[in-house]
Amino acid sequence: MSTLICGSIAFDSIMVFHDRFRNHILPEQLHILNVSFFVPEMRREFGGCAGNIAYNLKLLGGDPLIMATVGDDAAPYLDRLETLGLSRAHVTQVPGSFTAQAFITTDLDDNQITAFHPGAMVHSHLNKVEQAAGVQLGIVSPDGRDGMLEHCRQFADAKIPFIFDPGQGLPLFNGEELLACLKLADYCTVNDYEARLLCERTGRSIESLAGEVKALIVTLGGKGSEIHTAGRKIDIPCAVPTSVEDPTGCGDAHRAGLLYGIEQGMDLEQSGRLASLMGAIKIASRGGQNHAPSREEIAEAYRKAFGSTLW
């Protein structure tokens, strides 16, 4: 049985600024902001939420099925999916468009400034959940606005449990739309900033919103995460990475850990710890899809991090 990953496929151009943004952005001058960052390091990576989540889920031994839209320039990415053994059956090519492109600048504090061109992603509503057979679990991650709304409804209509992962797409929705997606979903995951925005848009507390789903997960970066479920909060510690190289794609790796844990029937605490570990593994390498631990190495890292066995 497969896990359907609805979200973006993108090329990431990642640049490193060898200083801190705060040293160059003057708060009193934001109304006339005009800054330039010299970035001597640049590389192009395969990315996008759906691509990254599927990559990490495959590492864990899951069976991810990507549902996404790409443009005329997608050949290198499509070839990569084939090499990785990831199905292209529900990756739709939209003529006359570019594949989504992210231009990411990271500073020495791991803060990021991102410019994003959605390209073919805005046509994600062309894909339908019902077109994918044998799906037992899903996720709606950042994608075209209409596609995200429709895929939430389609998962619910098909009675397929899914995670609502609005991510950087959250500002596209008003409070009523966000609440409607939460009511359809079984799980929701956001980072701490997105959690505050979610509360602001809906006018409800995180504890109240958690009542709409089986579990609402809030990631806290280096402080771990919180899982709000059944009126209680489970604190998940951060797995300590071997090094901190690049935060790009860490959230997607975390989502893959959650999906695998849920799919395998793990309890929420173990699923949360696996998610934490996957984020820590990812941050130790550059790009969203360049880490390649074996399942045995993941299990050993879990044992070292949390003192218990994974499988």
Residue frames relative to the residue before (quaternion, step in Angstrom):
aa qw qx qy qz dx dy dz
M 1.0000 0.0000 0.0000 0.0000 0.00 0.00 0.00
S 0.3366 -0.7828 0.5014 0.1502 3.58 -0.95 0.91
T 0.3205 -0.6746 0.6219 0.2357 3.50 -1.41 0.31
L 0.2716 -0.7886 0.5340 0.1386 3.57 -0.61 1.14
I 0.1606 -0.7981 0.5794 0.0379 3.55 -0.68 1.20
C 0.0676 -0.7938 0.6044 0.0036 3.59 -0.28 1.25
G 0.4321 0.6837 -0.4937 0.3195 3.57 -0.66 1.06
S 0.7122 -0.4798 0.3293 0.3926 3.52 -1.32 -0.21
I 0.1593 -0.6740 0.7019 0.1662 3.44 -1.44 0.39
A 0.0734 0.8256 -0.5480 0.1126 3.56 -0.72 1.05
F 0.3682 -0.6430 0.6096 0.2818 3.48 -1.36 0.30
D 0.1833 -0.7871 0.5825 0.0872 3.59 -0.87 0.96
S 0.1337 -0.7359 0.6584 0.0843 3.55 -0.85 1.01
I 0.0769 -0.8378 0.5397 -0.0278 3.56 -0.32 1.31
M 0.0723 -0.7996 0.5959 -0.0165 3.53 -0.79 1.15
V 0.2424 -0.7680 0.5788 0.1285 3.57 -1.09 0.71
F 0.2088 -0.7592 0.6108 0.0830 3.54 -0.81 1.15
H 0.3076 -0.8023 0.4894 0.1491 3.59 -0.51 1.19
D 0.6460 0.4044 -0.3467 0.5467 3.55 0.89 1.03
R 0.5215 -0.6130 0.4819 0.3464 3.57 -1.26 -0.34
F 0.5487 -0.6354 0.4283 0.3343 3.56 -0.88 0.97
R 0.6453 0.5643 -0.3280 0.3969 3.59 0.96 -0.88
N 0.6279 0.5334 -0.3423 0.4518 3.59 1.19 -0.36
H 0.7626 0.3707 -0.1748 0.5005 3.57 1.25 -0.33
I 0.6763 0.4142 -0.2890 0.5363 3.58 1.27 -0.20
L 0.1840 -0.8046 0.5595 0.0756 3.58 -0.45 1.22
P 0.4639 -0.7177 0.4386 0.2782 3.62 -0.52 1.14
E 0.6950 0.4826 -0.2905 0.4469 3.59 0.96 -0.81
Q 0.7081 0.4335 -0.2549 0.4957 3.59 1.29 -0.17
L 0.3238 0.7854 -0.4838 0.2102 3.60 1.23 0.25
H 0.6300 0.5575 -0.3433 0.4177 3.60 1.07 -0.58
I 0.7533 0.2279 -0.1750 0.5916 3.58 1.27 -0.23
L 0.1078 0.8456 -0.5135 0.0981 3.55 1.03 0.84
N 0.1930 0.7424 -0.6205 0.1632 3.55 -0.84 1.05
V 0.2038 0.8006 -0.5282 0.1962 3.56 0.14 1.31
S 0.1433 -0.7568 0.6318 0.0870 3.51 -1.26 0.53
F 0.1753 -0.7869 0.5863 0.0790 3.55 -0.88 0.99
F 0.3195 -0.7314 0.5721 0.1891 3.56 -0.82 1.01
V 0.0330 -0.8250 0.5623 -0.0471 3.60 -0.54 1.20
P 0.1793 -0.8343 0.5132 0.0915 3.60 0.00 1.25
E 0.7115 0.3820 -0.2483 0.5350 3.59 1.24 -0.37
M 0.1461 0.7733 -0.6073 0.1084 3.56 -0.94 0.91
R 0.0729 0.7764 -0.6240 0.0490 3.54 -1.04 0.76
R 0.3253 -0.7222 0.5747 0.2054 3.56 -1.24 0.47
E 0.0854 -0.8199 0.5657 -0.0223 3.52 -0.75 1.15
F 0.4793 -0.5906 0.5497 0.3455 3.53 -1.34 0.28
G 0.1064 0.8193 -0.5510 0.1178 3.58 -0.75 1.01
G 0.3819 0.6785 -0.5783 0.2439 3.50 -1.22 -0.61
C 0.5960 -0.6188 0.3772 0.3459 3.56 -1.00 0.84
A 0.6820 0.4811 -0.3052 0.4586 3.60 0.83 -0.92
G 0.6527 0.5148 -0.3175 0.4562 3.58 0.94 -0.85
N 0.6902 0.4830 -0.2829 0.4587 3.59 0.90 -0.93
I 0.6530 0.5087 -0.3205 0.4606 3.59 0.90 -0.89
A 0.6688 0.5005 -0.3029 0.4588 3.57 0.88 -0.95
Y 0.6195 0.5514 -0.3415 0.4423 3.59 0.98 -0.82
N 0.7089 0.4580 -0.2560 0.4713 3.58 0.85 -0.99
L 0.6372 0.5201 -0.3317 0.4620 3.58 1.01 -0.73
K 0.6139 0.5382 -0.3340 0.4711 3.58 1.11 -0.69
L 0.6197 0.5476 -0.3388 0.4488 3.60 1.01 -0.79
L 0.6889 0.4911 -0.2676 0.4611 3.56 1.05 -0.82
G 0.5692 -0.5971 0.3851 0.4138 3.57 1.23 -0.32
G 0.4558 0.6835 -0.4497 0.3504 3.57 1.24 0.28
D 0.4001 -0.6881 0.5519 0.2489 3.54 -1.36 0.07
P 0.0182 -0.8447 0.5347 -0.0124 3.61 0.34 1.23
L 0.1327 -0.7525 0.6419 0.0642 3.53 -1.15 0.76
I 0.2541 -0.8039 0.5237 0.1219 3.57 -0.44 1.23
M 0.0531 -0.7502 0.6579 0.0390 3.56 -1.07 0.86
A 0.2717 0.7611 -0.5267 0.2637 3.57 -0.33 1.28
T 0.3299 -0.7073 0.5815 0.2295 3.55 -1.35 0.12
V 0.0767 -0.7926 0.6048 0.0079 3.58 -1.05 0.84
G 0.4793 -0.6930 0.4737 0.2562 3.55 -1.30 0.31
D 0.7836 -0.3431 0.2530 0.4519 3.54 -1.36 -0.25
D 0.6996 0.4904 -0.2534 0.4538 3.57 1.18 -0.62
A 0.4496 0.7638 -0.3858 0.2562 3.59 1.32 0.12
A 0.3877 0.7713 -0.4635 0.1999 3.64 1.20 -0.25
P 0.6699 0.4868 -0.3431 0.4432 3.68 0.77 -0.82
Y 0.6625 0.4986 -0.3104 0.4649 3.58 1.00 -0.77
L 0.6480 0.5163 -0.3188 0.4604 3.58 0.95 -0.84
D 0.6295 0.5181 -0.3278 0.4774 3.57 1.05 -0.75
R 0.6385 0.5321 -0.3229 0.4526 3.57 1.01 -0.80
L 0.6284 0.5344 -0.3410 0.4509 3.59 0.94 -0.85
E 0.6538 0.5151 -0.3079 0.4609 3.54 0.96 -0.88
T 0.6451 0.5238 -0.3117 0.4608 3.59 0.98 -0.85
L 0.7057 0.4613 -0.2513 0.4755 3.57 1.04 -0.82
G 0.4710 -0.6802 0.4394 0.3499 3.57 1.25 -0.21
L 0.4775 0.6429 -0.4480 0.3976 3.57 1.18 0.61
S 0.4810 -0.7093 0.4410 0.2665 3.55 -0.73 1.08
R 0.2663 -0.7465 0.5926 0.1435 3.55 -1.14 0.82
A 0.3378 0.8032 -0.4537 0.1871 3.58 1.29 0.04
H 0.7982 0.2404 -0.1222 0.5386 3.60 1.03 -0.73
V 0.4550 0.6007 -0.4903 0.4379 3.53 1.15 0.79
T 0.1554 -0.8359 0.5256 0.0296 3.56 -0.30 1.31
Q 0.2646 -0.7626 0.5716 0.1473 3.56 -0.81 1.01
V 0.1980 -0.7906 0.5752 0.0693 3.57 -0.76 1.13
P 0.3653 -0.7574 0.4947 0.2193 3.63 -0.38 1.18
G 0.8098 0.2903 -0.2116 0.4638 3.55 -1.14 0.70
S 0.6836 0.4417 -0.2949 0.5006 3.59 1.19 0.34
F 0.4406 -0.6285 0.5590 0.3135 3.51 -1.36 0.21
T 0.5068 -0.5497 0.5434 0.3817 3.54 -1.29 0.33
A 0.6214 -0.5481 0.3912 0.4005 3.59 -1.06 0.66
Q 0.1229 -0.7968 0.5910 0.0254 3.56 -1.03 0.86
A 0.1015 -0.7740 0.6226 0.0538 3.57 -0.94 0.95
F 0.1331 -0.7642 0.6284 0.0586 3.56 -0.96 0.95
I 0.0298 -0.8535 0.5139 -0.0804 3.53 -0.14 1.38
T 0.0814 -0.7709 0.6305 0.0409 3.55 -0.90 0.98
T 0.1205 -0.8012 0.5858 0.0183 3.57 -0.75 1.14
D 0.2530 -0.7728 0.5583 0.1643 3.60 -0.94 0.84
L 0.7435 -0.4359 0.2753 0.4258 3.59 -1.29 -0.01
D 0.6642 0.4592 -0.3018 0.5068 3.60 1.28 -0.25
D 0.4951 -0.6754 0.3966 0.3759 3.57 1.35 0.19
N 0.3655 0.6650 -0.5417 0.3616 3.56 1.12 0.65
Q 0.1796 -0.8049 0.5602 0.0782 3.55 -1.10 0.67
I 0.1203 -0.7211 0.6753 0.0975 3.53 -1.23 0.68
T 0.0485 -0.8329 0.5499 -0.0395 3.56 -0.62 1.16
A 0.1250 -0.7235 0.6724 0.0937 3.54 -1.11 0.82
F 0.0748 -0.8322 0.5491 -0.0195 3.57 -0.74 1.05
H 0.1431 -0.7580 0.6321 0.0735 3.55 -0.91 1.02
P 0.3565 -0.7930 0.4473 0.2098 3.64 -0.40 1.13
G 0.1367 -0.8323 0.5277 0.1006 3.60 1.06 -0.64
A 0.8574 -0.0608 0.0712 0.5060 3.55 -0.89 -1.00
M 0.5056 0.6849 -0.4076 0.3305 3.57 1.22 -0.43
V 0.6245 0.5604 -0.3510 0.4156 3.60 1.07 -0.65
H 0.6654 0.4731 -0.3018 0.4922 3.58 1.28 -0.20
S 0.3052 0.8010 -0.4782 0.1910 3.60 1.21 0.29
H 0.5703 0.6019 -0.3815 0.4085 3.59 1.20 -0.42
L 0.5125 0.6350 -0.4264 0.3903 3.61 1.24 -0.18
N 0.6602 0.4790 -0.2957 0.4973 3.57 1.20 -0.54
K 0.1635 -0.7923 0.5845 0.0626 3.57 -0.99 0.85
V 0.5413 -0.6389 0.4432 0.3199 3.57 -0.91 0.94
E 0.6628 0.5354 -0.3165 0.4169 3.59 0.94 -0.84
Q 0.5604 0.6051 -0.3920 0.4076 3.61 1.24 -0.24
A 0.6802 0.4666 -0.2770 0.4929 3.58 1.23 -0.40
A 0.2252 -0.7975 0.5498 0.1049 3.58 -0.68 1.10
G 0.8222 0.2955 -0.1962 0.4451 3.55 -1.27 0.47
V 0.4193 0.7082 -0.4617 0.3309 3.57 1.14 0.61
Q 0.1415 -0.8131 0.5610 0.0641 3.59 -0.86 0.97
L 0.7814 0.1141 -0.0370 0.6124 3.59 1.27 -0.36
G 0.0339 -0.8229 0.5670 0.0106 3.56 -1.11 0.57
I 0.1667 -0.7467 0.6277 0.1439 3.50 -1.37 0.04
V 0.1881 -0.7273 0.6473 0.1290 3.55 -1.11 0.77
S 0.0027 -0.8082 0.5854 -0.0639 3.55 -0.27 1.32
P 0.7655 -0.3885 0.2243 0.4613 3.62 -1.23 0.25
D 0.1416 0.7591 -0.5989 0.2123 3.50 -0.81 1.19
G 0.7243 -0.3268 0.2951 0.5306 3.58 -1.16 -0.45
R 0.6114 -0.6024 0.3691 0.3564 3.58 -1.00 0.86
D 0.6980 0.4667 -0.2836 0.4632 3.59 0.74 -1.01
G 0.6344 0.5379 -0.3290 0.4472 3.56 1.02 -0.79
M 0.6472 0.5233 -0.3265 0.4480 3.59 0.93 -0.85
L 0.6669 0.4966 -0.3040 0.4650 3.58 0.90 -0.90
E 0.6966 0.4740 -0.2805 0.4598 3.58 0.88 -0.94
H 0.6603 0.5096 -0.3248 0.4459 3.60 0.94 -0.79
C 0.5870 0.5450 -0.3714 0.4696 3.60 1.10 -0.59
R 0.6771 0.4822 -0.2928 0.4726 3.58 0.87 -0.94
Q 0.6768 0.5089 -0.3005 0.4390 3.57 0.93 -0.87
F 0.6123 0.5227 -0.3497 0.4792 3.61 1.02 -0.69
A 0.6730 0.4980 -0.2965 0.4596 3.57 0.90 -0.95
D 0.6528 0.5140 -0.3180 0.4566 3.60 0.93 -0.86
A 0.7027 0.4503 -0.2543 0.4886 3.57 1.08 -0.77
K 0.3691 -0.7511 0.4608 0.2955 3.58 1.38 -0.11
I 0.4018 0.6660 -0.5050 0.3740 3.55 1.03 0.91
P 0.3987 -0.7152 0.5090 0.2655 3.64 -0.61 1.03
F 0.0411 0.8183 -0.5705 0.0568 3.57 -1.00 0.80
I 0.4253 -0.6552 0.5683 0.2587 3.48 -1.40 0.42
F 0.2370 -0.7215 0.6309 0.1587 3.57 -1.01 0.85
D 0.0056 0.8069 -0.5835 0.0918 3.54 -0.53 1.28
P 0.1164 -0.8588 0.4932 0.0749 3.62 0.39 1.20
G 0.1107 -0.8543 0.5026 0.0731 3.59 1.15 -0.61
Q 0.8273 -0.1825 0.1512 0.5093 3.55 -1.01 -0.86
G 0.5771 0.5711 -0.3830 0.4406 3.58 1.28 -0.03
L 0.4271 0.7488 -0.4404 0.2509 3.59 1.24 -0.26
P 0.6623 0.5177 -0.3402 0.4215 3.67 0.85 -0.76
L 0.5618 0.6165 -0.3887 0.3915 3.62 1.23 -0.29
F 0.7441 0.4147 -0.2005 0.4839 3.59 1.20 -0.49
N 0.3916 -0.6803 0.5561 0.2733 3.53 -1.17 0.60
G 0.7396 -0.4413 0.2785 0.4250 3.56 -1.28 0.19
E 0.6463 0.5309 -0.3193 0.4455 3.57 0.98 -0.84
E 0.6671 0.4965 -0.2999 0.4675 3.58 0.97 -0.85
L 0.6466 0.5190 -0.3190 0.4591 3.57 0.97 -0.85
L 0.6614 0.5019 -0.3051 0.4664 3.56 0.96 -0.87
A 0.6257 0.5347 -0.3358 0.4581 3.60 1.03 -0.76
C 0.6586 0.4974 -0.3105 0.4716 3.60 0.97 -0.82
L 0.6277 0.5348 -0.3302 0.4592 3.58 1.01 -0.78
K 0.6672 0.5110 -0.3006 0.4510 3.57 0.93 -0.88
L 0.6667 0.4860 -0.2960 0.4814 3.58 1.16 -0.58
A 0.6787 0.5300 -0.2817 0.4233 3.57 1.08 -0.79
D 0.4264 -0.6599 0.5518 0.2797 3.52 -1.38 0.26
Y 0.7806 0.0926 -0.0290 0.6174 3.56 1.17 -0.66
C 0.0870 -0.7641 0.6339 0.0818 3.55 -1.28 0.41
T 0.0340 -0.7941 0.6065 0.0203 3.57 -1.02 0.76
V 0.0468 0.7753 -0.6230 0.0922 3.54 -0.95 1.02
N 0.4409 -0.6314 0.5330 0.3505 3.58 -1.23 0.20
D 0.7308 -0.4538 0.2623 0.4373 3.59 -1.23 0.18
Y 0.6354 0.5092 -0.3387 0.4715 3.60 1.03 -0.68
E 0.6686 0.4966 -0.2962 0.4675 3.57 0.91 -0.92
A 0.5997 0.5588 -0.3553 0.4493 3.59 1.10 -0.66
R 0.6565 0.4966 -0.3108 0.4752 3.59 0.96 -0.84
L 0.6598 0.4974 -0.3078 0.4717 3.57 0.98 -0.83
L 0.6180 0.5449 -0.3333 0.4583 3.58 1.04 -0.78
C 0.6619 0.4906 -0.2973 0.4825 3.58 0.95 -0.86
E 0.6529 0.5242 -0.3082 0.4516 3.56 0.98 -0.88
R 0.6928 0.4862 -0.2826 0.4514 3.58 0.87 -0.95
T 0.7502 0.3955 -0.2143 0.4845 3.61 0.97 -0.83
G 0.3768 -0.7355 0.4815 0.2920 3.58 1.21 -0.42
R 0.6343 0.5086 -0.3295 0.4799 3.59 1.20 0.49
S 0.5441 -0.6169 0.4600 0.3343 3.55 -1.21 0.53
I 0.6367 -0.5253 0.3898 0.4082 3.55 -1.24 0.36
E 0.6267 0.5355 -0.3383 0.4539 3.60 1.06 -0.71
S 0.6514 0.5045 -0.3105 0.4742 3.58 1.02 -0.80
L 0.6657 0.5030 -0.3029 0.4606 3.59 0.93 -0.88
A 0.6102 0.5682 -0.3445 0.4314 3.57 1.09 -0.71
G 0.5982 0.5855 -0.3496 0.4209 3.56 1.18 -0.49
E 0.6166 0.5597 -0.3414 0.4359 3.59 1.25 -0.28
V 0.7674 0.2770 -0.1402 0.5610 3.59 1.25 -0.39
K 0.6444 -0.4947 0.3958 0.4282 3.56 -1.29 0.14
A 0.7900 -0.0896 0.0831 0.6007 3.55 1.05 -0.76
L 0.1390 -0.7494 0.6421 0.0820 3.53 -1.13 0.79
I 0.1541 -0.8148 0.5578 0.0354 3.55 -0.54 1.23
V 0.0893 -0.7787 0.6205 0.0256 3.56 -0.89 1.03
T 0.2227 -0.7793 0.5719 0.1266 3.60 -0.59 1.11
L 0.2117 -0.8049 0.5519 0.0514 3.53 -1.06 0.91
G 0.5762 -0.6020 0.3734 0.4075 3.58 1.13 0.61
G 0.8521 -0.1008 0.1032 0.5032 3.55 -0.85 -1.03
K 0.6291 0.5317 -0.3350 0.4574 3.59 1.28 -0.10
G 0.6194 -0.5576 0.3485 0.4289 3.59 1.23 0.13
S 0.4479 -0.6660 0.5070 0.3144 3.57 -0.96 -0.83
E 0.3010 -0.7126 0.6011 0.2008 3.52 -1.38 0.21
I 0.1410 -0.7603 0.6266 0.0967 3.55 -1.04 0.78
H 0.1597 -0.7826 0.5988 0.0592 3.56 -0.60 1.19
T 0.2056 0.7872 -0.5477 0.1950 3.57 -0.53 1.16
A 0.8643 0.0163 -0.0240 0.5022 3.57 -1.03 0.84
G 0.7308 -0.4612 0.2390 0.4429 3.57 0.91 0.91
R 0.7103 0.3868 -0.2745 0.5202 3.60 1.20 0.21
K 0.3364 -0.7282 0.5619 0.2021 3.54 -1.31 0.30
I 0.1739 -0.7612 0.6192 0.0831 3.56 -0.91 1.02
D 0.2421 -0.7697 0.5759 0.1315 3.57 -0.71 1.09
I 0.1505 -0.7862 0.5972 0.0512 3.55 -0.78 1.11
P 0.3632 -0.7485 0.5044 0.2311 3.62 -0.63 1.02
C 0.5195 -0.6117 0.4942 0.3341 3.52 -1.26 0.41
A 0.3514 -0.6829 0.5916 0.2453 3.57 -1.00 0.79
V 0.4038 -0.7371 0.4897 0.2320 3.57 -0.76 1.04
P 0.3430 -0.7576 0.5125 0.2139 3.63 -0.64 1.04
T 0.5724 -0.5828 0.4463 0.3655 3.56 -1.21 0.42
S 0.7619 -0.1018 0.0473 0.6379 3.57 1.24 -0.49
V 0.3353 -0.7098 0.5758 0.2284 3.56 -1.26 0.30
E 0.0165 -0.8442 0.5329 -0.0550 3.54 -0.30 1.31
D 0.8000 -0.1266 0.1688 0.5616 3.58 0.84 -1.00
P 0.3099 -0.7867 0.5028 0.1795 3.63 -0.59 1.07
T 0.4534 0.7090 -0.4500 0.2987 3.61 1.23 -0.24
G 0.8308 0.2024 -0.1637 0.4920 3.58 -0.76 1.05
C 0.4371 0.7083 -0.4663 0.2996 3.61 1.22 -0.02
G 0.6365 0.5294 -0.3278 0.4552 3.58 1.00 -0.78
D 0.6529 0.5110 -0.3129 0.4634 3.58 1.01 -0.76
A 0.6219 0.5215 -0.3346 0.4788 3.58 1.05 -0.75
H 0.6171 0.5428 -0.3270 0.4665 3.57 1.05 -0.81
R 0.6523 0.5182 -0.3112 0.4573 3.60 0.91 -0.90
A 0.6336 0.5335 -0.3315 0.4517 3.58 1.00 -0.81
G 0.6380 0.5246 -0.3225 0.4623 3.57 1.01 -0.79
L 0.6351 0.5211 -0.3201 0.4719 3.57 1.01 -0.82
L 0.6667 0.5147 -0.3024 0.4463 3.56 0.86 -0.99
Y 0.6733 0.4907 -0.3080 0.4594 3.57 0.88 -0.91
G 0.6482 0.5240 -0.3215 0.4493 3.57 0.95 -0.82
I 0.6624 0.4945 -0.3018 0.4750 3.56 0.93 -0.90
E 0.6567 0.5284 -0.3039 0.4441 3.56 0.92 -0.96
Q 0.7345 0.4243 -0.2219 0.4809 3.58 1.02 -0.84
G 0.5334 -0.6642 0.3918 0.3475 3.59 1.24 0.11
M 0.3408 0.7266 -0.5233 0.2864 3.60 1.16 0.47
D 0.5148 -0.6046 0.4812 0.3713 3.59 -1.15 0.43
L 0.6986 -0.5054 0.3026 0.4063 3.57 -1.23 0.37
E 0.6335 0.5337 -0.3459 0.4406 3.59 1.01 -0.71
Q 0.6801 0.4649 -0.3002 0.4808 3.60 0.88 -0.85
S 0.6211 0.5311 -0.3396 0.4656 3.59 1.03 -0.76
G 0.6614 0.5122 -0.2993 0.4590 3.57 0.97 -0.87
R 0.6597 0.4978 -0.3077 0.4715 3.58 1.03 -0.77
L 0.6257 0.5114 -0.3385 0.4821 3.58 1.03 -0.71
A 0.6294 0.5290 -0.3287 0.4648 3.58 1.00 -0.81
S 0.6395 0.5259 -0.3122 0.4658 3.57 0.99 -0.89
L 0.6570 0.5136 -0.3053 0.4597 3.56 0.94 -0.87
M 0.6584 0.5128 -0.3245 0.4453 3.60 0.89 -0.87
G 0.6293 0.5214 -0.3317 0.4713 3.58 1.07 -0.71
A 0.6587 0.5099 -0.3023 0.4634 3.58 1.03 -0.83
I 0.6267 0.5216 -0.3335 0.4732 3.58 1.04 -0.73
K 0.6719 0.5160 -0.2984 0.4397 3.57 0.90 -0.91
I 0.6832 0.5221 -0.3105 0.4054 3.59 0.84 -0.97
A 0.6204 0.5615 -0.3359 0.4324 3.59 1.24 -0.36
S 0.7409 0.2975 -0.2242 0.5588 3.60 1.25 0.08
R 0.5199 -0.6451 0.4659 0.3106 3.55 -1.20 0.49
G 0.7679 0.3123 -0.2565 0.4970 3.55 -1.10 0.77
G 0.5827 -0.6289 0.4078 0.3141 3.53 -1.27 0.38
Q 0.8096 0.2476 -0.0906 0.5245 3.59 1.18 -0.48
N 0.4930 0.6796 -0.4283 0.3342 3.61 1.00 0.67
H 0.5569 0.5555 -0.4064 0.4649 3.59 1.23 -0.08
A 0.0099 -0.8302 0.5563 -0.0354 3.59 -0.93 0.78
P 0.1061 0.8070 -0.5730 0.0957 3.61 0.60 1.06
S 0.4692 -0.6331 0.5247 0.3220 3.57 -1.19 0.51
R 0.6582 -0.4792 0.3810 0.4381 3.59 -1.27 0.19
E 0.6323 0.5316 -0.3298 0.4570 3.57 1.03 -0.74
E 0.6604 0.4943 -0.3072 0.4744 3.59 0.98 -0.78
I 0.6198 0.5237 -0.3396 0.4756 3.59 1.07 -0.69
A 0.6581 0.5144 -0.3059 0.4569 3.58 0.93 -0.90
E 0.6615 0.4976 -0.3056 0.4706 3.58 0.98 -0.83
A 0.6385 0.5144 -0.3231 0.4725 3.59 1.02 -0.79
Y 0.6229 0.5289 -0.3360 0.4684 3.60 1.07 -0.73
R 0.6492 0.5205 -0.3188 0.4539 3.58 0.93 -0.88
K 0.6720 0.4921 -0.2950 0.4682 3.57 0.95 -0.87
A 0.6911 0.4938 -0.2821 0.4460 3.58 0.98 -0.83
F 0.8436 0.2019 -0.0467 0.4954 3.56 0.86 -0.98
G 0.4666 -0.7302 0.4136 0.2794 3.59 1.27 0.04
S 0.6970 0.3875 -0.2841 0.5323 3.57 1.15 0.53
T 0.5567 -0.6191 0.4391 0.3377 3.56 -1.26 0.36
L 0.4023 -0.7167 0.5254 0.2201 3.53 -1.19 0.59
W 0.7815 -0.1343 0.1059 0.6000 3.58 0.91 -0.93
